[in-house]
């Protein structure tokens, strides 16, 4: 057939159909799914000591957009601070996990060495490939010597830098914050067990110590303050409070030391022997606060201050179970973690490393600062508020005791530190 111009109509129709075919095919082709988003940080929430012995850990991380499954890469730490620490390691292994709709994803890594350091990275996967890996998080695994004792006494130890005078310009005068610190202490308890803090170490307590001595009377007894050793009643920067219902102070054992001899009069330590009422077993607990500057010379000064405290306490209580709690102003991110090295030499470990359960996000720093936005430290946690425990003591849980309002800390803030709480099982003697 022809149209009015003499052109065959079927030619026109065929040409139109041919031109339309690519468009029809293009619109009908399924779009390729995008690769998953970049993963967030992962963190360890539980570690278990298994026969062998080996350690297995539970790892959590935020759900990654577009991911249907995940890979957890983990490797022994080389000690180097490197973005390639996991991916470049010959010890790297991978655990694969099916994704869920939960806001938090969960996976497990097993066969880890006890008392070793591992670093973890997560990435998402879907049919189009892999997303970018998240930040590296590193974790020291529990030692084989820290299994749950057959018989033990419980002790919840807390440490709290109250910043009672130094934070006046940023958080307000102590007169306006003291009640909030007091109430936080009254509410301190551990996770689902609900066990309240038994012994609480206080730092920067020059205003807090006398206030809390009065305000907590009837619930806590002040066990020591720095002035117990210096003879100066106003040496109240470091102190220690003991819950009356569970522990009692052993008379005549309180002592303390100031670091004024090192030109550091605002820092120091105090210690006292406490006795569990149920078993009559005794433990020495120390509250200490070390020099705060972050250069290499400061690492050396912290080493000297730690040596003074440890040498003095060990000489006073030979063979005793000693727990050190406080603001050490040092973490694994320092060039030299001097307090940790001395504690290792004495058979003490950081409870953060040895805890079998973490009841708060370990990357939220206990030294929270004076703003309500949480400080995050992805690799180590960088917690300078620490509790060191001797060999054989089982660390059942560790947590930073913070209060959240959505993604921010509850305001107004009582201090520039949040308390750290550690639940211990001390072998019965």
Residue pairs with C-beta under 8 A, 6 or more apart in sequence:
1 8
1 9
1 10
2 8
2 9
3 9
3 12
32 128
33 66
33 126
33 127
33 128
34 66
34 128
35 66
35 126
35 128
35 129
35 130
35 131
36 64
36 65
36 66
36 67
36 123
36 124
36 125
36 126
36 130
36 131
37 64
37 65
37 66
37 67
37 124
37 131
37 132
38 64
38 131
38 132
38 133
38 134
39 61
39 64
39 67
39 70
39 121
39 122
39 123
39 124
39 131
39 132
39 133
39 134
40 61
40 62
40 64
40 122
40 134
40 135
41 61
41 134
41 135
41 137
41 363
41 376
41 378
42 59
42 60
42 61
42 72
42 120
42 121
42 122
42 134
42 137
43 59
43 60
43 61
43 137
43 358
43 361
43 362
43 363
44 57
44 58
44 59
44 120
44 137
44 139
44 358
44 362
45 58
45 59
45 60
45 357
45 358
46 57
46 58
46 356
46 357
46 358
47 55
47 56
47 57
47 58
47 139
47 141
47 142
47 355
47 356
48 55
48 56
48 57
48 356
49 55
49 114
49 142
49 144
49 146
49 147
49 356
50 56
50 110
53 114
53 144
54 110
54 111
54 112
54 113
54 114
55 110
55 112
55 113
55 114
55 141
55 142
56 108
56 109
56 110
56 111
56 112
57 108
57 109
57 110
57 112
57 118
57 139
57 141
58 106
58 107
58 108
59 72
59 106
59 107
59 108
59 109
59 120
59 122
60 104
60 105
60 106
61 70
61 104
61 105
61 122
61 134
62 103
62 104
62 105
63 99
63 100
63 101
63 102
63 103
63 104
63 105
64 70
64 99
64 105
64 122
64 123
64 124
64 131
65 124
66 124
66 126
66 131
67 99
67 124
67 125
67 126
67 131
68 98
68 99
68 124
68 125
68 126
68 127
69 96
69 97
69 98
69 99
69 124
69 125
69 126
70 96
70 97
70 99
70 105
70 107
70 122
70 123
70 124
70 125
71 94
71 95
71 96
71 97
71 122
71 123
71 125
71 130
72 94
72 95
72 96
72 97
72 107
72 109
72 120
72 121
72 122
73 86
73 87
73 92
73 93
73 94
73 120
73 121
73 122
73 123
73 133
74 86
74 92
74 93
74 94
74 95
74 109
74 112
74 118
74 119
74 120
74 121
75 85
75 86
75 89
75 91
75 92
75 93
75 118
75 119
76 89
76 91
76 113
76 116
76 117
76 118
77 85
77 116
77 117
77 118
77 119
77 138
78 85
78 89
79 117
81 379
82 88
83 136
85 119
85 136
86 92
86 119
86 120
86 121
86 136
87 121
87 133
93 109
93 111
95 107
95 108
95 109
97 105
97 106
97 107
99 105
99 124
105 122
107 122
109 118
109 120
112 118
112 141
113 141
114 141
114 142
114 143
114 144
115 140
115 141
115 142
115 143
115 144
116 140
116 141
117 138
117 139
117 140
117 141
118 138
118 139
118 141
119 136
119 137
119 138
119 139
119 379
120 136
120 137
120 138
120 139
121 133
121 134
121 135
121 136
121 137
122 133
122 134
123 130
123 131
123 132
123 133
123 134
124 130
124 131
125 131
135 378
135 379
136 378
136 379
137 363
137 378
137 379
138 379
138 380
139 353
140 350
140 353
140 354
142 353
142 354
142 355
142 356
142 395
143 349
143 354
145 391
145 392
146 349
146 354
146 391
146 392
146 393
146 394
146 395
147 394
148 394
148 396
148 425
149 392
149 394
149 425
149 426
149 427
149 428
151 427
151 428
152 394
152 425
152 426
152 427
152 428
153 276
153 278
153 279
153 281
153 425
153 426
153 428
154 195
154 198
154 423
154 424
154 425
154 426
155 198
155 199
155 247
155 276
155 283
155 323
155 423
155 424
155 426
156 188
156 189
156 190
156 195
156 196
156 197
156 198
156 199
156 421
156 422
156 423
156 424
157 197
157 198
157 199
157 200
157 201
157 285
157 323
157 325
157 387
157 421
157 422
157 424
158 185
158 188
158 197
158 199
158 200
158 201
158 325
158 401
158 419
158 420
158 421
158 422
159 200
159 201
159 203
159 287
159 325
159 326
159 327
159 385
159 386
159 387
159 419
159 420
160 181
160 184
160 185
160 200
160 201
160 202
160 203
160 385
160 415
160 417
160 419
160 420
161 202
161 203
161 204
161 289
161 327
161 367
161 385
161 415
161 416
161 417
162 181
162 202
162 203
162 204
162 205
162 208
162 414
162 415
162 417
163 171
163 204
163 415
163 416
163 417
164 174
164 177
164 178
164 181
164 204
164 205
164 206
164 207
164 208
164 211
164 415
165 174
165 204
165 206
165 207
166 204
167 177
167 370
167 415
167 416
168 174
170 370
170 416
171 177
171 370
171 412
171 413
171 414
171 415
171 416
172 412
174 207
174 208
174 211
177 412
177 414
177 415
178 207
178 208
178 211
178 215
179 215
180 412
180 414
181 208
181 212
181 414
181 415
182 211
182 212
182 215
182 216
184 401
184 414
184 419
185 197
185 200
185 212
185 216
185 220
185 241
185 419
186 216
186 219
188 196
188 197
188 200
188 401
188 419
188 421
189 195
189 196
189 197
190 196
190 197
190 359
190 397
190 399
190 421
190 423
191 357
191 359
191 397
191 399
191 423
193 423
195 423
196 243
197 243
197 421
198 242
198 243
198 246
198 247
199 223
199 240
199 241
199 242
199 243
199 247
199 274
199 285
199 323
199 325
200 220
200 240
200 241
200 419
201 238
201 239
201 240
201 285
201 286
201 287
201 288
201 325
201 326
202 208
202 209
202 212
202 238
202 239
202 240
202 241
202 287
203 237
203 238
203 287
203 288
203 289
203 326
203 327
204 237
204 289
204 327
205 212
205 225
205 236
205 237
205 238
205 239
206 234
206 236
206 237
208 236
208 239
209 222
209 225
209 236
209 237
209 239
210 236
212 220
212 222
212 239
212 241
213 222
216 241
218 244
219 243
219 244
219 245
220 241
220 242
220 243
220 244
221 241
221 242
221 244
221 248
221 249
222 239
222 240
222 241
222 242
223 239
223 240
223 241
223 242
223 249
223 254
223 272
223 274
223 285
224 239
224 240
224 254
224 255
224 256
224 270
224 271
224 272
224 287
225 235
225 236
225 238
225 239
225 240
225 254
225 256
225 270
226 235
226 236
226 237
226 238
226 239
226 256
226 257
226 258
226 268
226 269
226 270
227 233
227 234
227 235
227 236
227 256
228 254
228 255
228 256
228 270
228 272
229 235
229 255
229 256
229 257
229 258
229 270
230 256
230 257
230 258
230 268
235 256
235 258
235 268
237 266
237 267
237 268
237 289
238 256
238 267
238 268
238 269
238 270
238 287
238 288
238 289
238 326
239 270
239 287
240 270
240 271
240 272
240 285
240 286
240 287
242 248
242 249
242 272
242 274
245 277
246 276
246 277
246 278
247 274
247 275
247 276
247 277
248 274
248 275
248 277
249 272
249 273
249 274
249 275
250 272
250 273
250 274
250 275
250 282
253 272
253 273
253 284
253 317
254 270
254 271
254 272
255 270
255 271
255 272
255 312
255 316
256 268
256 269
256 270
256 271
257 268
257 269
257 270
257 308
257 309
257 312
258 265
258 267
258 268
259 265
259 267
259 268
259 290
259 291
259 305
259 308
260 268
262 291
262 301
262 304
262 305
264 291
264 301
264 305
267 289
267 290
267 291
267 292
267 305
268 288
268 289
269 286
269 287
269 288
269 289
269 309
269 326
270 286
270 287
270 288
271 284
271 285
271 286
271 287
271 309
271 313
271 316
272 284
272 285
273 282
273 283
273 284
273 317
273 320
274 282
274 283
274 284
274 285
275 281
275 282
276 282
276 283
279 428
281 426
281 428
281 429
282 320
282 321
283 320
283 321
283 322
283 323
283 426
284 313
284 317
284 320
284 321
284 322
284 323
285 322
285 323
285 325
286 309
286 313
286 322
286 323
286 324
286 325
286 326
287 325
287 326
288 309
288 324
288 325
288 326
288 327
288 328
289 326
289 327
289 329
290 301
290 302
290 305
290 306
290 326
290 327
290 328
290 329
290 330
290 339
291 298
291 301
291 302
291 305
291 329
292 298
292 329
293 301
294 334
296 335
296 336
298 329
299 330
299 334
299 335
299 336
299 337
299 338
300 336
300 338
302 328
302 329
302 330
302 338
302 339
303 336
303 338
303 339
303 341
303 342
306 328
306 338
306 339
306 342
306 343
307 342
309 324
310 324
310 342
310 343
310 346
313 322
314 322
314 346
321 390
321 393
321 426
322 348
322 390
323 387
323 388
323 389
323 390
323 393
323 424
324 343
324 348
324 386
324 387
324 388
325 386
325 387
325 388
325 422
326 385
326 386
327 367
327 384
327 385
327 417
328 339
328 384
328 385
328 386
329 384
330 337
330 338
330 339
330 340
330 384
331 337
331 380
331 381
331 382
331 383
331 384
332 340
332 380
332 382
333 377
333 379
333 380
333 382
339 386
339 388
340 350
343 349
343 350
343 388
346 390
347 390
347 391
348 388
348 389
348 390
348 391
349 388
349 389
349 391
350 386
350 387
350 388
351 386
351 387
351 388
351 389
351 395
351 398
351 422
351 424
352 362
352 381
352 383
352 386
352 387
352 398
354 389
354 395
355 395
355 396
355 397
355 398
355 422
356 394
356 395
356 396
356 397
357 396
357 397
357 398
358 397
358 398
358 399
359 397
359 398
359 399
360 399
360 400
360 401
360 402
361 400
362 381
362 398
363 376
363 377
363 378
363 381
364 374
364 375
364 376
364 400
364 402
365 374
365 375
365 376
365 377
365 381
365 382
365 383
365 400
366 383
366 384
366 385
366 400
366 417
366 418
366 419
366 420
367 375
367 382
367 383
367 384
367 385
367 416
367 417
368 374
368 375
368 402
368 409
368 413
368 416
368 417
368 418
369 375
369 416
370 413
370 416
372 405
372 408
372 409
372 410
372 411
372 413
373 408
373 409
374 402
374 407
374 408
374 409
377 383
383 400
383 420
385 417
385 419
385 420
386 420
387 420
387 422
389 395
389 422
389 424
392 427
393 424
393 425
393 426
393 427
394 424
394 425
395 422
395 423
395 424
396 423
396 424
396 425
397 421
397 422
397 423
398 420
398 421
398 422
398 423
399 420
399 421
399 422
400 418
400 419
400 420
400 421
401 418
401 419
401 420
401 421
402 409
402 418
403 409
403 410
404 410
405 411
409 418
